[in-house]
Amino acid sequence: MTGDQGSGDRSPAAAARAYYRALDGDDYELLADLLAPEFRHLRPDRTLTGRERFVQFMRDERPMRDTSHPIDALYHQDDGNDVVVRGRLLDPDGDLVVRFVDVFTFEGTAIREIQTFTR
């Protein structure tokens, strides 16, 4: 499924794609709009709780800036609300930093939680 949060598509798949677009484009307004207030991000190195805290971390505290997140695959059930994304984190030169799988959980149309697995 393809979609774009900016085009009015409020599907979970569109929200997941918009999430990476917001990160890669430093669009913190869009990022905040995508997340539920009680958003939680579970990563191998830390857990961030709360929409405002997460946006602050991404805006001001990320260990690596100017990265990109190419999506290699996106999985979801037509009748489900969860999305799984397989992708890569690339550094500013386009070199691979890590491969990841993000599991998105939604509350309505808002992203409630992302659990990240890396290798």
Helices and strands as residue ranges (DSSP letters): G 5-7, H 12-24, H 28-34, E 35-42, E 47-49, H 51-56, I 57-61, E 71-76, E 83-90, E 96-107, E 110-118
